[in-house]
């Protein structure tokens, strides 16, 4: 009877070892997928950062151009006043 209990216990231990090894394999697969995702996220964030920098430069350039347009518009009005004083 004790021998039977040991063999039953041994069988249970072997089944548990098998189950734990399958769980370990699944965790390894998940970890590999997560590691690949980290690299992809880093690449996406780098590209987004680059795009944000480009938009900032574009915005600054537009502000400079609008300032220049305002100056040119004022100069044109002055010249129109000199050339066409009655208008």
Secondary structure, DSSP 8 states (H G I E B T S, - for coil): -HHHHHHHHHHHHHHHHHHHHHHHHHHHHHHHHHHHHHHHHHHHHHHHHHHHHHHHHHHHHHHHHHHHHHHHHHHHHHHHHHH-TT-
